[in-house]
């Protein structure tokens, strides 16, 4: 299990998520925490230069930016799960409003 310690900002999460995505790390292997909650095994700030081609639909960036303002640490896990699924399952994931993760993100977005 990887403890990803990020600041409470979209940019900080995005940097970490790119690195994990480039490494093919599945969502269930990452425990997201705020920078204040870091641990002995935290990954901390991430080097954006190690990121892969993480192109995603513009809708995901818009949604993720809005969700990042939600006051719940679980938002980072949810966003990475969506990102990972967009890259490994289907680029059209956000069109499936009945999907549990998509629905949760839409609720946080509002």
CORQUI-V767056 format. One record per backbone hydrogen bond with DSSP energy under -0.5 kcal/mol. NH is the residue of the N-H (numbers start at 1). CO is the residue of the C=O. Records with the same first field share a line. If there is no record, write none. Layout:
NH: CO  CO
This chain:
2: 29
3: 41
4: 2  31
5: 3
6: 4  33
9: 7
13: 9
14: 10
15: 11
16: 12
17: 13
18: 14
19: 15
20: 16
21: 17
22: 18
23: 19
24: 21
25: 20
29: 26
30: 27
31: 2
32: 30
33: 4
35: 6
37: 34
38: 35
42: 39
43: 3
48: 46
50: 47
51: 48
52: 18
54: 52
60: 57
61: 57
62: 58
63: 59
64: 60
65: 61
66: 62
67: 63
68: 64
69: 66
70: 67
72: 70
75: 72
76: 73
77: 73
78: 74
79: 75
80: 76
81: 77
82: 78
83: 79
84: 80
85: 81
86: 82
87: 83
88: 84
89: 85
90: 85
93: 90
95: 92
96: 93
97: 95
99: 96
103: 99
104: 100
105: 101
106: 102
107: 103
108: 104
109: 105
110: 106
